Amino acid sequence: MKALILAAGFGTRLEKSLNEYEGPYKKELTAWVKGKPKGLVPVSGKPIVEHQLDQLVKAGVELKDIYVYTNQMFYPQYLNWAVTSGIPGRNIFNNGVSHNEERKEQVQDLLSAIEKIGYEKPLFVFASDTLVYDSNNRLLDLSSMAELYQQEGFSGVVAYYKERGASGHGVITVDEENQLTSFREKPLDVEAGLVNASVYLFSPSKLNQMKNSYTDLIRYKNPLQVVWDGFKIVGAAKRIDLGTIDDLLSANSLSSDL
């Protein structure tokens, strides 16, 4: 198995909220965020991508098979992290984009990265600013997702239940065997439901389907809008998504009310 961390964003919203923050943790937050990609921002004492690395290794992915797709600005930082973490430097892809205004949609980044990695082996895919946890507040064990493919041939997606605000996410419906029956990106008519956590395992057949559906896929925000059939969910209790300083404070158990 292989794995890809999508890290081509510029973190402009996180930096904007840092500039607006005037609370008691300004010094710590500035050190954590200023000039850094979101994947290298610390949560519970270490960068997000280090937590993701732990999940991937536990699920059976070797370091030589882990890739990062990033931009011109943050390429040197990810390259340095990769080399010190045992990941080959050639596995860090630079898309050549230097400014947020020039960035591509994440689906296009995903397809470009897969073209470099290949279509022959199952591929875990993470967003670099996302962590998923189980009901005991531990990082979700993704071994079950690997077993889902190895034993049944299914692709997998991590999902969690939101009681409010599901319409701001990709909403998933499943049958009694947890196989997807539909996927809708940010449907306005849904308040509560299962939502996409942006952690996937694509089987080789799905990777090739995505390759053959390139024209359709680049019109959408999420690949599941086109290739949802044949996926099963792996349940998580919660997701951390670093969009703002409040998200970062919460992820590190720091109060935003002080």
N, C-alpha and C positions, 0 to 999 in steps of 0.2 A: 504494500500500500504506500501511497504518497500523500503529501499534504501541501496545501497552499494557504498562505496568509496574505489576504488582500490588504495592502497598506499604501494605496496611492492617493489618499486624501491629504489635505493640508491642515486640518484641525483648526480652521478659521473660526468656527463657532466657539470652540473651547477657549481659544486665545482671546476672543472678544469678551467672553464672560469673565475671564481672568482680569482683563483690563477694567471691567466694571466692578469687580469684587473689592470691597474695602473692609472685610472682616478680619478676625484675629489670626487667620492662617495665611495671610498674604505672602509672607516670606517663604513658607514651605511650598505653597502652591506655585509660586513663581519658579522655584527651583525645579519642581516636578514637571512643569508644563512649558515654560518659555523656550522656544526654539526647538522643541522636541516633537516627533511624530507621536500620535496617540498610543501606538503600540508599545512605545518605550516609556510611557507614563507609569509610575508605580501604583500598584494596588496591593495592599497588605504586605508592603516591604519589597516588592520586586516588580519589574515591568510586566505589563499584560502579556506580552508575547512569551515571557518565561513561564507563566501559568499555562498558556496554550501548549508550549513545548512539553510540559509535564503531562498534560492530557494526551498528547499525541504519542509520546514514548510509551505511556501506560497502555495505549490502545494498539501498540505493536508497530508503530512507524519508526523507521531508522532515521537518524539525523541526516544521513546522506540523501534522504528522500523528502526533505522538507524544503520548501521554496517560499520566497517572499517576493511580492510584486509591488514595487514602490515607485516614487517619482524622483526627479532630478534633485530636489531639495534635500530629501531625507535618505537618499541612497547611501551616502557615506556612513551615516549613523547605523543604518540597518546592516551594512556590510561589516562594520566593526563588531556589532553585536553577534552576527552570524559566525564570524571567524572565532571569536572568543567562546562561543557556545558549541563549537564543533560542527557547525553547518558549513558545507563548502561555499566559498565566496562566489563561485559561478552560479549558485542557486539563488542569488539575489538579483532580480531583474529590475532594470531602470527603464521606465517607460519614456524618459526624456522630457516629461512635462515639468516646466519650471514654475508655473503660476496657477493659482486656483481657478482663474478665469478660463484656463485652457484645458482643465481636467475633463476626462471622459466619464460617462456613466459607468457604474461599477460592473454591469453586465459586460460591457465592452472590454474593460480591464480583465475580467474573468476569462473571456474567450481568448484574448491575446495571450494570457499566461498559460492557459491550457495548450495552446498551439506550441508553446516552447517546451512544456513538460511532457506532452504526449497523451495518448488516448488509450493506452493498453492496460493500465492498472487503475484500481479504484483510487479516488482522490478525495481526501478530506479538504474542506474549504472553510476557512474562518474569516470573519471580518476582524481586523486588527484591534478594534476598540471594544470587543465583545467578550464577556465571560459568562458562562452558564454554570449554575449550581444545583445540587440536589436538595432534598428536604432537610438534610442535616447541615446545610450551609457549607458543604464541601464542594470543590470543583467536580462537575459532573464526570463520571467515569464513562468514557466513550467506547470502552471495550464492547459494550452491548451493541453499539452501532456497527462495529467491525464484524461482530458475530452475525448480525442481521444479514449482512451481505454474504459472508462466508457460508452460512447455513441455508439461506433462503434466496440469495441472489438479489435482494432488494437494495435500492438506494435508501438513504436515510436523511431525515432532517430533524433537528432538535426543536421542540415546541414547548411552550408553557402557557398557562391559562391566565388571562387578564380579566378581572371582573369589571374594569372600567377602561375606556380608551382603546379598545381593540381596533377601532377604525383607523388608528394611526399606524397600523402594522399590516403585515401580510397575514390574512386570516385563513386558517386551515380547518377543513372538516374531514373526519375519518370514519371508517366503518368499525365494526366490533373487533376487527383484527388489527386496528391501528393503521390501516392502509389509507392513504389520502383518497378522498372522493371529490375534493375541490380545493382550489387555492385562489384567493382573491387579494390583490394588493390594495390595501387601504380602502375597503368598502365603507361608504358613509352610513350604511344601514345596520352596522354591527357595533354594539356597545361592549359585549362580553363574549369571550371565546378563546379558542386555541390560536396562538399566534407564532409566527416564524421567529426563531432566535438567531438566524443567520449563521448556523453551524450545520454543515452538510457532509454527506458522504455520497459522492457520485460514482455509480458503477461504470465500468468501461462502456456498456451499451448506452448509458445516459450521456456520457461524454461525447460519444459519436453522434447521438441524436442531437445534442447541442451544436456540434460542428455542422451537421446537415441542416440545422434550423437557424443558422447565423442571421439571415436577413430578418426573420421574425423576432429573434431574441433581442437584437439591438434596439428594437422599438419599445422594449419594456424595462422596468426597474429591477425585476427579479426573474431569474431563469425558471422558477417554478410556475410562472405565469404561462409558460409554454410546455414544460416537461414534467409537470406534477404527477402524472400517472406513473404508477410503479414505485412510489415512495412509501415508506412507513415512518411514523414518528418515533422518536425517543423523547420521553418526557423529562422536563426540567422543572424545578420549583421556582427558579427566578433567573433573571438575566441582568447583567450590568452592561450598560451601553454608555460609554463616555461621550456625551454630547456637550455638557456644560460643566461648570465648576461645581454646581450643586450635585451633579452625578458623581464627580470625583470625591467630594466631601463624604457623600453617603457611602461610596465604595470603600473608603478608608475609615469608616465609623467616626467621622468628625461631624459635629453639629453645624448646620448652616444658620442656626438661630442665635449664635453667640454674638 
